[in-house]
Amino acid sequence: MLRFLVRRILGAVITLFIISAITFMLFYAVPRDPARIACGKLCTTETLNLIKHNMGISDPLPVQYWHWLQAIFVGRDFTGFGHCNAPCLGYSFVNREPVLATVLDRFPTTLSLAVGSSVVFLIFGIGTGMLAAVKQGKAVDKIASSSSLIASSMQIYFVGPVALYFLVYQWHVLDQPAYNNFTDNPGTWFTGLLVPWLVLALIWTANYTRMTRSQLVETLSEDYVRTARAKGMSSRNVFFRFAWRGAMGPIVTIFGIDMGVLLGGAMITEKTFSLQGLGMLAVKSVFTNDLPMLLGVMVLTASFVVIANIVVDACYALIDPRIRLA
């Protein structure tokens, strides 16, 4: 297990290095020059070069990337912004503040949205899928399968406004969506995010219902499950000791990827409910051509996906004893 984790961590570092290099080159090679935008209409060559120097984008792209990578470990001095302590992801072209500070300020909103919604769709999605697999071919199975198919075809930008209209504005059942610090008041934190959790979980629950059902139906037909039944084990023990554990491997894999994506910022959900998380930050950075901020969000998102995959692979041996990680 230790050798496996070391290999995966080294592989993750190389992967993040490649992703950051490609993303940096793509972002900073775009036709829209942030220095020219900041320079305005009456822009001279001298002024443009000065602005590029102050922004730290006057050097060739490989040199710029090396400075950006170096700043993560040792920090960096910016002529137009000042010193940025390590780990430094640069300064925003828009608000002139450190990128890392802004990202960390928005991260709790995205983390709360991702964790809360994942708890909801895992409980209801896996639970409904297990029930449908046990009652295969019966009315419960048909209702669950049909409902999941309908729910998976819905979109957040449609379900979100409908939920807001009825649950918040018309019936006054739930509070207006907003992020409140958990440490200040856990109650308002919970009620403020309940509508986004339910809307986001509705679509994901449908996906996990269908996935859990299909995996369990396949696992229940395996030879080792039939052998356990033939030896006289109860249906409950066969289901949870053999079938359930055997079916959870692919589900955990997909959840690891989904969780990494959610932690990177559920853009449509945050936009629908006006939550100031990483998704909204990335959207605003695109419109304002704030390349350092957009790069910081992208690298952080890639880090979440890579870390989630490492955790998932490490959990395989605990879920399925047939898998051994060397």
N, C-alpha and C positions, 0 to 999 in steps of 0.2 A: 504493500500500500504506500509506504514512504517513497519508494522509487517511482511509483506511478505519479504521486503528487508532485514530486520534483520535476519529472519530465513534463507534466502538464503545465506547471507554472512557468518553466522555461519556454515551452511552446506558446503560452499565453503572452509572455513578454515579447517574443518575436512577432507574434500576430498583431499585437497592439502597435509595435514599431512600424510594421508594414502599413497598417490601416492609417496611422497618423501621418506617415510620409505621403501616401497617396492622397488622402484628404487634404493635406496642406497644399500639395501641388495643384490639386484641382481648384481649391478655393482661391488661392492667390494668383492663379493664372487666368482668372475670369476676365472678360473684357472690361467690366465696370471697375474702374480704378477708384478705391476709396479716397485716395489723396486728391484726385481731381474733383471728386464730389465735394470734399471739404474745402477745396480751394475756391469754389464759386465761379461765377461767370467771368469776372475780370481777373484772370489767372495768368501770371507770367511763369516762365520757365524756372526762374530763381525761386519764386514762391512755391511752386509745385515741388521742386527738389527739397526745399526746406521742410515742407509738410511731410514728405516721404521720410526724411531723416528723423523728424520728430516722432513719427508713427513707427519707426523701425522697419520700414519696408523699402529702403533705398538700395539694399544689396540684392544680388541675384538670388533666385529662389532657393537653390541648395544652401547658400549661406544663411538665408533667412530661416530655413528649417533647422539648420544646425544651432542657431542662436535660440530658437524656440525650444528645441529639445534640451539644450544646455540649461536653459532657465528653469526647467522643471526640477533640476537637481541642485543648482547653485544660485538661482535667482538671476536677475538682470536689471540693468539700468536703462531707462528710457529717457531720451532727451526731453520729450514733450510731456511725460507723465511722472517721472521720478523712478525711484527704486522699487522693484517688485521682489518680495522675498520668496524663496523657494518653499513649496513647489509653486512655480509661477507659470500661468497659462497666458500671460500677456495682459494688456489693458484693453478695455472696450473702446472702440472708436466713437461710440455714441455718448455713454455716460461717464467716460474717462475714469472708470473704476476697475480694480482688478477683476479679471474674468472669474477666477476661482471663488472669490468672495460672493459674486452675484450668483454663480451656479449653486454654491452651498446654501445661499439664502432661499433659492427656489426649490431646492431638493426636498425639504420636508413635505411640501405640498404634494409633489409627485410620489414620494415614498408612502404617504398616507393613502393616497388614491390607489396605488398599486397593491399595497398590503391588504387594505380593507376589502377591495373588490375581489382579490384573489381568494380571500377566506370565504367570501360568499359563494363564488362560482365553484370553488372546490367542494364545499360541503353539499351544495344542491346538485352540482353537475355529477360528481362521482356517486352521490347517494341515489340520485334518480337513475343513473346508468346501471348501478348494481341492482336496483329493484327491477328494472326492465329486463336485465339478463336473467334474473331468477325466474321472473314471470314470462319468459320468452314465448311469444305467440299468443299471449292472452291479452285481455283488454288493456291492462296497465301498460304492457309493452307497446301496444299500438298507440295509445294516447301519448306516452312519453316520446316515442319516436316521431310522431306527427308534430307534437308541440316543439320539439327541438329543431325540427326542420323549418318550421315557421319562424321561430325565434332567431335562428342563425342567419336567415335571409334579411333580417331587419338591420337598419343602420343607426348609429348613435345620433347622427344629426337629425334624424326623424323621431326616434324614441325619446331623446332628451327633451326637446321642446314640448312634446305631448305630455311627458311626465311632469315637467314644470308647470304646465298650464293647469292640469287637473289636481296634482298632489299638493302643489304649493299655492297657486293663485286662486283656484276655484274652491277646493275642498279644505285648504289650510290644514292638511294632515301632517305635512313635513315642513321643515324650515327652508328658507332660501339658501341655496348652496353657497358655501363660503368656507375658507380654510381658517381655522383658529388654532393657535398653538396648543398642543396636547397638554403640556405642563401647566399652562395657565388655567384651563378648564376642560377636562376630558369630556364633559357632557356636551358642551357646545361644539367641541371638535367632532364628536360622533354625529350629532344631529346635522351639523353643517355639511358633512360629506355623505350622508345617508342616501340622498337622491343620486349623486354621481355613482356611488357604489352599486346601487340597484340597477341603474341603467347600463353601466359597463358590464356588470355581472350577468345581465340577462342574455346577452349575445354569447359571452364566453361559457356560460352554463350550458347552453345548447350544444356547443362544440364538445365540451367534456362529457356530456350525457351520451352523445353518439359514440364518442371514442371509447368511453368506459364500457358501454354495452357491447360494442363489437369485439373489444379485447377479451372481455369475460366470456362471451359466447364461444370464441375461438379456444380459450384456455380450458373451459369446461368440457370440451370435446377431446382434450389431450389424453394420451394413454395413461400417464401417471395419475391423472385425476380419476379416470375410470377404475384404475387399479386400487386407489384408496377407497373408492366406494365399494368395490368388490370385497375388500377386507373387512367391511362392516363398520367403517367410520361413519359418524353422523354427517348429515348434509351440512350442518353448520361448520363442523371442523374441516370438512373437505373444502368448503367454499373459502373460508378465511385463512386456512393454513396452507393451502396449495393453489387454488384457482386465483384468489385475490392477489396474492403476492406475485404470482406469475404474470398477471395482467398489468401490474402497476409499472413495470419497467418502461414501456413506451409512453405511458401517461406522464411519468416523472420527467422523461426526456422533453416532451412537448412543453410541460409546465416550466422547466428551466429556461427554455428559449422564450416563452411567453412572459415570464417574470422579468427577464432581462430587457425585453422590449417595453414592458410597462414601466420599469424603473427609468428607462431612457426618456420617458415622457409620452403619455397618451394624448397626442396633440388634439385630436378631434374632440375628445371628452373634455379636456381643459378649455378648449375654445368654446364649446357648447355651453359650459357652466361658468365661464369667465374665471377659471382658477389659474392663478399665476404660478404655474409650475415650469418644469423644463420644456415641456411641449410648447407652451405659449412663448417662452423665451426664445426657442429656436425659430418660431414663426416670425416674431418681431425682428430677430437678427437677420432673417432673409430679406425682409422688406427694407430695413435700414442699411443693408450691406455691411453689417457689423461682423466682419470675418473672424476676428479673434474669439468673439462670443460664440459664434456658430461652430467654430472648430472645437472650442472647449466642450460644448454640449455633445457634439458628435463623438469625440474621444471618450467622454464619460459614458455615453450610451454603449459604445463598443466594449468598454471595460465591463459594464454590467453583463452583457451577453456572454463574454468570455468567462467571467467569474462564475456565472450561473451554470455554464456547461461543465466547468471543473467540479462544482459541487454536485451536479447531477451524476457525473461519472463516478465520483467517490461514493455516492449513495447506492450505486448498483449492487455492490457486494452485500449491503445490508438488506436490500429488498429481495434479491434473488440469490440464494446460496449457490446456484449453479455457475454464477459468474465469479471469477477470481481475477483480481487486479494484481499484476506482478510489478 
